[in-house]
Amino acid sequence: MSESATTPRTWSEPHAWLFVAPDLLASADGSAWLTDGEAHLEKLALAANRVLGEGRGAARSVVFTHGAAGVWRVNRHGGMLGNLQGDRYLSPERLQLEVELSEGLRAEQVRTPRVLLALAVKDGKTWRQHLVTEEVAGAETVFAARKNPAALEAAGQLMHQVFELGLWATDLHPDNLLWCEQDQSCWLIDLAGAKRLPQPLDAAQRTARIDRFFRYYRKHAGEEPEGATRLREALR
């Protein structure tokens, strides 16, 4: 097993790649995760016995031995590729980029859950990618909170922040934003496939992301939430 020279939290072997958050290192042996990580995640998920979300993007709760609560998601292709390739990738690259993007956004004070563990495992000629992020306690999706004007306002503030940072997220919709009533905060989740551009999003790029965001309401709720028009104008 070789440990990265640039960060002591990543390891790689020909058959696996691993990222572990610093505070998990005391209770997570890198060698064990590289060898039996998928089986260990399944064991933790069975013990927690809690599914988060629905459909293709459903995730599962896991609780590590030192008490950290996480949300485990298996990366899967979307659209037509999803039907053909499912959770199989040609390399660990997409997962590695997602971890790097998450770390970078958090450094810019963007509220996005901390990555606790990321694991890519090679099976034959393809790879499976697993991501565990810290659970945001007491949160619900912005879509679920669509009757709450404060949730939409917080979502708009977060979207403005990431637009200014040049974040292009193809799946930026209200089910990928979390609303935490307790501290009136909004969190960005699911960065798979997102990328950071070298400059803030331009007007056309912002419009495309905003339209995608509100189209989700029309498709799944039949109408846009109160305040949608005002938020559109503010974000443009």
C-alpha positions as CSV (number, residue, x, y, z in Angstrom):
1,M,0.0,0.0,0.0
2,S,1.4,3.4,-0.9
3,E,0.4,6.6,0.9
4,S,0.2,9.8,-1.0
5,A,3.1,12.2,-0.6
6,T,0.8,15.2,-0.9
7,T,-1.8,14.3,1.7
8,P,-1.6,11.7,4.4
9,R,-5.3,11.0,4.0
10,T,-5.2,9.2,0.7
11,W,-3.9,5.8,-0.3
12,S,-3.9,3.9,-3.6
13,E,-3.2,0.5,-4.9
14,P,-3.8,-1.0,-8.4
15,H,-7.2,-2.3,-7.3
16,A,-8.4,0.5,-4.9
17,W,-8.2,4.2,-4.0
18,L,-9.1,5.6,-0.6
19,F,-9.6,8.9,1.1
20,V,-10.3,9.1,4.9
21,A,-11.0,12.2,6.9
22,P,-8.3,13.0,9.5
23,D,-10.4,12.3,12.6
24,L,-11.3,8.8,11.2
25,L,-7.7,7.7,10.9
26,A,-7.5,6.6,14.5
27,S,-10.4,4.2,14.0
28,A,-10.0,3.4,10.3
29,D,-7.1,1.3,9.1
30,G,-6.3,2.1,5.5
31,S,-5.2,-1.4,4.6
32,A,-8.5,-2.9,5.9
33,W,-10.6,-0.4,4.0
34,L,-8.7,-1.0,0.8
35,T,-9.2,-4.7,1.1
36,D,-12.7,-5.0,2.6
37,G,-14.1,-1.5,2.4
38,E,-17.3,-2.4,0.5
39,A,-18.2,-5.2,2.8
40,H,-17.5,-3.0,5.8
41,L,-19.8,-0.2,4.5
42,E,-22.5,-2.8,3.9
43,K,-22.2,-4.0,7.5
44,L,-22.4,-0.4,8.9
45,A,-25.4,0.3,6.7
46,L,-27.2,-2.8,7.8
47,A,-26.6,-1.9,11.4
48,A,-28.0,1.6,10.9
49,N,-30.9,0.3,8.9
50,R,-31.9,3.7,7.5
51,V,-32.4,4.7,3.8
52,L,-32.2,8.4,2.9
53,G,-33.9,9.6,-0.2
54,E,-35.7,7.7,-2.9
55,G,-35.0,6.1,-6.3
56,R,-31.6,5.9,-8.1
57,G,-30.1,8.6,-5.8
58,A,-31.1,6.9,-2.6
59,A,-28.4,6.8,0.1
60,R,-27.9,4.8,3.3
61,S,-27.0,5.9,6.8
62,V,-23.7,4.6,8.3
63,V,-22.3,5.2,11.8
64,F,-18.6,4.7,12.3
65,T,-17.1,3.1,15.4
66,H,-16.1,6.5,16.9
67,G,-19.7,7.8,16.5
68,A,-19.5,9.9,13.3
69,A,-22.8,9.6,11.4
70,G,-22.4,9.5,7.6
71,V,-24.5,9.2,4.5
72,W,-23.2,6.6,2.1
73,R,-23.9,7.0,-1.6
74,V,-22.7,4.8,-4.5
75,N,-21.9,6.9,-7.6
76,R,-24.0,5.9,-10.7
77,H,-24.2,7.2,-14.2
78,G,-27.3,9.3,-15.1
79,G,-29.4,9.3,-18.2
80,M,-28.8,6.7,-20.9
81,L,-25.4,5.8,-19.5
82,G,-27.2,4.8,-16.3
83,N,-29.1,2.1,-18.1
84,L,-25.9,0.8,-19.8
85,Q,-23.2,1.2,-17.2
86,G,-25.0,1.7,-13.8
87,D,-22.4,2.0,-11.1
88,R,-19.4,1.0,-13.2
89,Y,-16.6,3.5,-14.1
90,L,-13.4,3.2,-16.1
91,S,-11.3,4.7,-13.3
92,P,-11.6,6.3,-9.8
93,E,-11.3,9.8,-11.4
94,R,-14.8,11.0,-11.0
95,L,-14.8,10.2,-7.3
96,Q,-11.4,11.8,-6.8
97,L,-12.5,15.0,-8.5
98,E,-15.6,15.1,-6.3
99,V,-13.6,14.9,-3.1
100,E,-11.2,17.5,-4.4
101,L,-14.1,19.8,-5.3
102,S,-15.7,19.3,-1.9
103,E,-12.5,20.1,0.0
104,G,-12.1,23.2,-2.2
105,L,-15.6,24.5,-1.7
106,R,-15.4,24.0,2.1
107,A,-12.2,26.0,2.1
108,E,-14.2,28.8,0.5
109,Q,-16.8,28.6,3.3
110,V,-19.4,26.9,1.2
111,R,-21.8,24.7,3.3
112,T,-21.3,21.3,1.8
113,P,-21.1,18.2,4.0
114,R,-17.5,17.1,4.9
115,V,-16.3,13.9,3.1
116,L,-15.7,11.3,5.8
117,L,-14.6,8.5,3.4
118,A,-14.3,7.9,-0.3
119,L,-13.5,4.5,-1.7
120,A,-13.1,3.3,-5.3
121,V,-12.7,-0.4,-5.9
122,K,-11.7,-2.2,-9.1
123,D,-13.7,-5.2,-10.2
124,G,-12.4,-6.7,-13.5
125,K,-11.9,-3.8,-15.9
126,T,-14.3,-1.3,-14.2
127,W,-14.5,0.5,-10.8
128,R,-17.2,1.1,-8.3
129,Q,-17.2,4.4,-6.4
130,H,-18.4,4.9,-2.8
131,L,-18.7,8.3,-1.0
132,V,-19.6,8.8,2.7
133,T,-20.3,12.4,3.7
134,E,-21.1,13.8,7.2
135,E,-24.8,13.8,7.9
136,V,-26.4,17.2,8.4
137,A,-28.5,16.6,11.5
138,G,-32.2,17.7,11.4
139,A,-32.1,18.7,7.7
140,E,-34.6,18.2,5.0
141,T,-34.3,18.9,1.3
142,V,-35.2,22.4,0.0
143,F,-37.8,20.7,-2.1
144,A,-39.5,19.1,0.9
145,A,-39.4,22.5,2.6
146,R,-41.0,24.2,-0.5
147,K,-43.7,25.8,1.6
148,N,-41.2,27.6,3.7
149,P,-40.0,31.0,2.2
150,A,-36.9,31.0,4.4
151,A,-35.7,27.8,2.8
152,L,-36.0,29.2,-0.7
153,E,-34.2,32.4,0.4
154,A,-31.4,30.4,1.9
155,A,-31.1,28.3,-1.3
156,G,-30.8,31.5,-3.3
157,Q,-28.0,32.8,-1.1
158,L,-26.1,29.5,-1.5
159,M,-26.7,29.4,-5.2
160,H,-25.4,33.0,-5.6
161,Q,-22.3,32.0,-3.6
162,V,-21.4,29.0,-5.7
163,F,-22.2,30.9,-9.0
164,E,-19.7,33.5,-7.9
165,L,-17.1,30.8,-7.2
166,G,-17.6,29.4,-10.7
167,L,-19.3,26.2,-9.7
168,W,-21.0,24.4,-12.7
169,A,-23.2,21.7,-11.2
170,T,-25.4,19.9,-13.7
171,D,-27.6,18.5,-11.0
172,L,-28.2,21.6,-9.0
173,H,-31.9,21.2,-8.0
174,P,-33.9,21.6,-4.8
175,D,-33.5,17.9,-3.8
176,N,-29.7,18.4,-3.8
177,L,-29.9,21.3,-1.4
178,L,-30.6,20.7,2.3
179,W,-32.5,23.1,4.6
180,C,-31.6,23.1,8.3
181,E,-34.4,24.9,10.2
182,Q,-32.5,25.1,13.4
183,D,-29.8,27.5,12.2
184,Q,-31.6,28.6,9.0
185,S,-28.8,27.3,6.8
186,C,-28.7,25.7,3.4
187,W,-26.3,22.9,2.4
188,L,-25.1,21.7,-1.1
189,I,-25.0,18.0,-1.6
190,D,-24.1,15.6,-4.4
191,L,-21.2,17.2,-6.3
192,A,-20.8,14.2,-8.6
193,G,-20.0,15.5,-12.1
194,A,-19.8,19.1,-11.0
195,K,-16.7,21.3,-11.8
196,R,-15.2,24.6,-10.8
197,L,-14.7,27.0,-13.6
198,P,-11.8,29.6,-13.5
199,Q,-14.3,32.5,-13.3
200,P,-17.8,33.2,-12.0
201,L,-20.7,31.8,-14.1
202,D,-21.8,34.2,-16.9
203,A,-25.4,35.2,-17.5
204,A,-26.2,32.3,-19.8
205,Q,-24.7,29.8,-17.4
206,R,-26.6,31.2,-14.5
207,T,-29.8,31.2,-16.4
208,A,-29.3,27.5,-17.4
209,R,-28.8,26.5,-13.7
210,I,-31.7,28.6,-12.5
211,D,-34.1,27.2,-15.1
212,R,-32.9,23.7,-14.2
213,F,-33.6,24.4,-10.5
214,F,-37.2,25.7,-11.0
215,R,-38.0,23.1,-13.6
216,Y,-37.6,20.5,-10.9
217,Y,-40.4,22.1,-8.9
218,R,-42.8,22.1,-11.9
219,K,-42.0,18.5,-12.7
220,H,-42.3,17.1,-9.2
221,A,-44.7,19.5,-7.4
222,G,-46.7,20.9,-10.4
223,E,-45.8,24.5,-9.7
224,E,-43.0,26.8,-8.7
225,P,-42.8,27.9,-5.0
226,E,-43.8,31.4,-3.8
227,G,-40.9,33.8,-4.4
228,A,-39.6,32.0,-7.5
229,T,-39.8,35.1,-9.7
230,R,-38.1,37.3,-7.2
231,L,-35.3,34.8,-6.7
232,R,-34.8,34.4,-10.4
233,E,-34.2,38.1,-10.8
234,A,-31.9,38.3,-7.8
235,L,-29.7,35.4,-9.1
236,R,-29.3,36.9,-12.6
